[in-house]
Amino acid sequence: MDKLGQLVKSLGLISGLLSLSLFISLSLAQNPELKIGFVGVTSGPAAAWGTSNLRSMETRAAWLNELGGVDIGGTTYDIKIVSFDDQKDPKRAIAGMEKMAAEGIHYVVGPNVDDGAAAVRPVAEANGIMYFPYAFPKELYTMPASNAVLGMVANYQSGPAIYEYLMENKGVETVAFVAANESDPLSQRDSGVAAAEALGLTVLASKDTYQNDTRDFTPVLTPIVKLQPDLLVLSGVAPGNAPLLIRAARELGYTGLISTETAQDAQVLMEGAGDLANGFISVGGASTPEIRSEVMEEFIQRYTDMFGEYNDESNTKVYALEYILETLKANPAALDDVEEFKATMDTFSVPNIYMKGDAVLEFVGMTSFGQKRQIAVPLVVNEYQNGEFVTLFVAKVD
């Protein structure tokens, strides 16, 4: 073969390889994207709440995409997480939900606080968006509202469980509450007071408040510590404020129990309060070492590999995206119609891949809301000890 022939053959081979490469590239890129939104707080004192949400979603989405995507109704989708930091500001939360609507997103995780979740409701309902807030007002989940799904255990579900446990196991008889002067923690305080009184606890203080940007809590806690309650409840406390309150209480000489119904960050507690935080009781992630599956163990490892650390609260936050995707798989018509999603919720049930045994993913909430507008995650209550959370007890809500 002359040189010209060899050149033509080589060019043909190169062309073939380029075509094959182009074909492979197109094949790998041809999965359509399914956008799932996140609107929540990822900056400021409450950043840990939203950050654990977003990182959980990003970890799981990357994992699913690595496996080839998610098959919904015969079409395989790559999952794309679209996020918006609302900075714990209701106005920004509205802007975030409007952004989701503009991008045609029908399923959104967040917001993380009561006033943000309430603020976005009109936008969600007007634009056919189902959203999964981590906020407790019952009016978000009771008729006529139907577009919000509670993504965790509410304080009016966890509070009574914690108080009852401490009454039976720690001899608690008196309790005092302190809360930030904002709608979210004030609402949680009022629910906590009602639950405590219903259980027969003596409430010694229920009106003490502080501004959320407070850094010296001594003046706030001095009159409460003088009352020496058996239990001090930090209602709705942001992770950034919890260690400061704990440190102030202990340095004032308080020796009783301290608890909250919000999830916390062990690293933040260790850095801000150290050993003074030992014994602090909070709602934990929905997975203890005893009940988590191999899939959950892998999720924790992947999360840690992606972000260099792990937040125990993500044991709960892993669930929202899974519920959305599994419900869409059960009824692909819900991809563009949230009414179809709602119609599927009453009977939806699939195995819970994050827990050992025969646990299932299903929607609950009939007792609290009169309709299934809550995801079923275990109620795990933790006690902080020496830099990490230790499981105190595990319960269940319907």
C-alpha positions in Angstrom: 0.0 0.0 0.0 1.4 3.4 -1.0 1.8 6.3 1.4 -1.4 7.9 0.1 -3.4 4.8 0.8 -2.0 4.4 4.2 -2.9 8.1 5.0 -6.4 7.6 3.8 -6.7 4.4 5.9 -5.3 6.2 8.9 -7.7 9.1 8.5 -10.6 6.7 8.2 -9.5 5.0 11.4 -9.2 8.3 13.2 -12.6 9.4 11.8 -14.1 6.1 13.1 -12.6 6.5 16.5 -13.8 10.1 16.7 -17.3 9.0 15.7 -17.3 6.2 18.3 -16.0 8.7 20.9 -18.8 11.1 19.9 -21.4 8.3 20.1 -20.2 7.3 23.6 -20.2 10.9 24.8 -23.7 11.4 23.5 -24.8 8.1 25.1 -23.4 9.2 28.4 -24.9 12.6 28.2 -28.4 11.7 26.9 -30.1 11.2 30.3 -32.5 14.1 30.8 -32.1 16.0 34.1 -34.7 15.9 36.8 -34.3 19.0 38.9 -35.1 18.9 42.6 -34.9 22.1 44.5 -33.6 23.2 47.9 -34.6 26.4 49.6 -33.2 26.8 53.1 -30.6 28.3 55.4 -27.0 27.6 54.7 -25.4 30.7 56.4 -25.6 32.3 59.8 -26.2 30.7 63.3 -28.7 28.1 61.9 -26.6 27.2 58.9 -26.1 23.6 60.1 -29.8 22.8 59.6 -29.8 23.7 55.9 -26.3 22.6 55.1 -27.1 19.1 56.3 -30.1 19.2 54.0 -28.2 20.3 50.9 -25.2 18.1 51.5 -27.5 15.0 52.0 -29.3 15.8 48.7 -26.0 16.4 46.8 -24.5 13.2 48.2 -27.4 11.0 47.3 -27.8 12.6 43.8 -24.2 12.1 43.0 -24.5 8.5 44.1 -27.6 7.8 42.0 -26.1 9.5 39.0 -22.9 7.4 39.4 -25.1 4.3 39.3 -26.6 5.5 35.9 -29.5 7.6 37.1 -33.1 7.0 38.2 -35.6 5.1 36.1 -39.0 6.8 36.4 -41.7 5.4 34.0 -39.1 4.0 31.6 -37.0 7.1 31.3 -33.7 7.3 33.1 -33.0 10.7 34.7 -29.9 12.3 36.2 -30.7 14.1 39.4 -29.7 17.8 39.6 -30.0 19.7 42.9 -30.9 23.3 42.5 -30.2 25.2 45.7 -31.0 28.6 47.2 -29.7 30.0 50.5 -32.6 31.9 52.1 -30.4 33.1 55.0 -33.3 32.3 57.4 -35.2 35.3 55.9 -38.8 34.7 54.9 -38.5 37.2 52.0 -35.5 35.4 50.6 -37.4 32.1 51.0 -40.1 33.5 48.9 -37.5 34.6 46.3 -36.0 31.1 46.4 -39.3 29.4 45.8 -40.1 31.8 43.0 -36.7 30.8 41.4 -37.8 27.1 41.7 -41.1 27.9 40.0 -39.3 29.8 37.2 -37.2 26.8 36.5 -40.2 24.5 36.3 -39.2 22.6 39.5 -42.2 20.8 41.2 -40.4 19.3 44.2 -38.4 21.3 46.8 -36.8 20.4 50.1 -37.0 23.1 52.8 -37.3 25.8 54.2 -35.8 25.0 57.6 -37.8 27.3 59.9 -41.5 28.1 60.6 -41.8 31.6 59.2 -39.9 30.7 56.0 -42.1 27.6 55.4 -45.2 29.6 56.0 -44.1 32.5 53.7 -43.5 30.2 50.7 -46.8 28.5 50.9 -48.7 30.8 48.5 -45.9 30.5 45.9 -45.8 26.7 46.2 -49.6 26.3 45.9 -49.9 28.7 43.0 -47.1 27.0 41.0 -47.8 23.4 41.7 -44.9 22.7 44.0 -44.7 20.1 46.7 -42.3 21.2 49.4 -40.7 19.4 52.3 -40.1 21.9 55.1 -38.4 21.3 58.5 -40.9 23.5 60.3 -43.6 22.6 62.8 -46.8 24.8 62.4 -49.7 22.4 62.0 -51.5 24.7 59.7 -48.9 23.9 57.0 -49.9 20.2 57.0 -53.7 20.3 57.8 -56.5 21.0 55.4 -57.0 23.1 53.4 -53.1 23.1 53.1 -51.9 20.1 51.2 -48.6 21.0 49.4 -46.3 20.7 52.4 -44.8 17.5 53.8 -43.1 17.6 57.2 -39.6 16.2 56.7 -38.8 15.3 60.4 -40.4 14.7 63.8 -42.1 17.8 65.1 -41.4 19.3 68.5 -44.9 18.6 69.7 -44.2 14.9 68.9 -40.6 14.8 70.3 -41.1 17.1 73.3 -43.6 15.0 75.2 -41.5 11.9 74.4 -38.3 13.6 75.9 -40.1 15.0 78.9 -41.8 11.7 79.7 -38.5 9.8 79.4 -36.8 12.3 81.8 -39.6 12.1 84.3 -39.5 8.3 84.4 -35.7 7.9 84.2 -34.2 11.1 85.7 -36.9 12.1 88.2 -37.6 15.4 86.5 -40.4 17.4 88.1 -39.8 21.0 87.2 -38.9 22.7 83.9 -38.0 26.1 82.6 -38.1 27.3 79.0 -36.0 30.0 77.2 -36.4 30.9 73.5 -35.2 33.3 70.9 -37.6 36.2 70.3 -38.6 34.8 66.8 -41.8 33.1 65.6 -40.2 29.7 65.1 -38.6 29.2 68.6 -41.5 31.0 70.3 -44.0 28.5 68.7 -41.9 25.6 69.8 -41.7 27.0 73.3 -45.5 27.3 73.5 -45.9 23.7 72.3 -43.3 22.6 74.8 -45.0 24.4 77.7 -48.4 22.8 76.8 -46.8 19.4 76.6 -45.0 19.7 79.9 -48.1 20.9 81.7 -50.1 18.1 80.2 -47.6 15.6 81.6 -47.9 17.1 85.1 -44.5 18.9 85.1 -44.3 22.2 87.0 -43.3 25.0 84.7 -41.1 27.5 86.5 -40.4 29.9 83.6 -42.0 30.2 80.2 -41.6 33.8 79.1 -37.9 34.4 79.0 -36.5 35.3 75.6 -33.4 36.6 73.8 -32.5 38.2 70.5 -31.1 35.7 68.0 -27.8 37.7 67.6 -27.1 37.6 71.4 -23.7 36.4 72.3 -23.7 37.1 76.1 -26.5 35.0 77.6 -25.6 35.6 81.2 -28.3 38.3 81.7 -30.9 36.1 80.1 -30.2 33.0 82.1 -29.4 34.4 85.5 -33.0 34.6 86.7 -33.8 31.2 85.3 -30.8 29.5 86.9 -31.8 31.0 90.3 -35.0 29.0 90.0 -32.9 25.8 89.7 -35.3 23.8 87.5 -34.7 20.1 87.0 -34.8 20.7 83.2 -33.9 23.7 81.1 -35.4 23.6 77.7 -33.7 25.7 74.9 -36.8 25.9 72.6 -36.0 26.0 68.9 -32.3 26.8 69.6 -30.1 27.4 66.6 -27.0 25.2 66.5 -24.8 28.3 66.7 -26.4 29.5 69.9 -26.8 26.2 71.7 -23.2 26.0 73.0 -23.3 29.7 74.2 -26.4 29.1 76.2 -25.1 25.9 77.6 -21.8 27.5 78.6 -23.6 30.5 80.2 -25.9 28.2 82.2 -23.1 26.0 83.5 -20.9 28.9 84.4 -23.7 30.4 86.4 -23.8 27.2 88.4 -26.8 25.4 86.8 -26.4 21.6 87.4 -29.7 20.3 86.0 -30.5 18.8 82.7 -30.6 20.8 79.4 -32.5 19.7 76.3 -34.0 20.9 73.0 -36.3 19.6 70.4 -34.2 20.8 67.5 -31.3 18.9 65.9 -27.8 20.0 66.8 -24.2 19.7 65.5 -21.7 17.8 67.7 -18.7 19.6 66.2 -20.3 23.0 67.0 -21.1 21.9 70.6 -17.5 20.7 71.1 -16.0 23.9 69.8 -18.3 26.2 71.6 -18.9 24.5 74.9 -16.6 21.5 75.2 -17.2 19.3 78.2 -19.8 21.8 79.5 -22.1 20.4 76.9 -21.9 16.8 78.2 -25.4 15.6 79.0 -27.1 18.0 76.6 -30.2 16.2 75.1 -31.4 16.9 71.5 -33.3 15.3 68.7 -30.8 13.3 66.6 -30.7 11.9 63.1 -33.0 9.1 62.3 -30.4 6.4 62.3 -28.4 4.9 65.1 -25.5 2.5 64.6 -27.8 -0.3 65.9 -30.5 0.2 63.3 -28.7 1.6 60.2 -28.3 -0.5 57.1 -25.2 -1.1 54.9 -26.7 1.5 52.5 -26.8 4.0 55.3 -23.2 3.3 56.2 -22.2 3.9 52.6 -24.2 7.1 52.5 -22.3 8.4 55.6 -19.0 7.4 54.0 -19.8 9.1 50.7 -21.0 12.2 52.5 -17.8 12.3 54.6 -15.7 11.8 51.5 -17.5 14.7 49.6 -17.4 17.2 52.4 -14.7 16.2 54.8 -17.1 15.8 57.8 -20.5 14.4 58.7 -23.4 15.9 60.5 -25.5 13.5 62.5 -28.6 15.4 61.5 -28.1 14.1 57.9 -29.3 10.8 59.2 -32.8 12.5 59.0 -32.1 14.8 56.1 -31.2 11.9 53.7 -34.9 10.9 53.6 -36.7 13.8 51.8 -35.0 13.2 48.4 -35.5 9.5 48.7 -39.3 10.0 49.4 -39.6 12.3 46.4 -37.9 10.0 43.9 -39.6 6.8 45.2 -43.0 8.4 45.0 -42.3 9.6 41.5 -41.2 6.0 40.6 -44.5 4.7 42.0 -46.5 7.2 39.9 -44.6 8.8 37.0 -47.5 11.0 36.2 -46.5 13.0 39.2 -43.4 14.3 37.5 -45.4 17.3 36.2 -48.5 17.1 38.3 -48.3 17.3 42.1 -51.9 16.3 42.4 -50.8 12.9 41.2 -48.1 12.9 43.9 -50.8 13.6 46.5 -53.0 10.9 45.2 -50.2 8.4 45.6 -49.2 9.4 49.2 -52.1 7.6 51.0 -51.0 4.1 49.8 -47.3 4.6 49.1 -45.0 2.1 50.7 -41.5 0.9 49.7 -38.7 -0.8 51.7 -36.6 1.6 53.8 -33.1 1.1 52.4 -31.5 3.0 55.2 -32.6 0.8 58.1 -32.2 -2.8 58.9 -35.1 -5.2 59.0 -38.5 -4.7 57.5 -38.9 -0.9 57.9 -40.7 0.9 55.1 -40.9 4.4 53.6 -44.5 5.7 54.0 -46.3 8.9 54.6 -47.7 9.4 58.1 -49.2 12.2 60.1 -52.9 11.2 60.5 -52.9 11.7 64.2 -51.2 15.2 64.2 -52.6 16.6 60.9 -55.6 14.5 59.8 -53.9 13.6 56.6 -50.6 12.0 55.5 -48.3 15.0 55.3 -45.2 13.7 57.1 -42.5 11.3 56.2 -41.9 8.4 58.6 -38.5 8.7 60.2 -37.6 7.2 63.6 -37.6 9.6 66.5 -34.0 9.3 67.8 -33.1 11.3 70.9 -29.4 11.9 71.6 -27.3 12.8 74.5 -24.0 14.7 73.8 -20.9 13.2 75.4 -17.3 14.1 74.9 -17.5 15.3 71.3 -20.2 13.0 70.0 -23.9 12.0 70.3 -24.9 8.9 72.1 -28.4 7.5 71.5 -30.6 8.0 74.6 -33.7 6.3 73.1 -35.6 5.6 69.9 -39.3 6.1 69.4 -41.9 6.3 66.5 -44.6 8.6 65.4 -47.6 7.7 63.2 
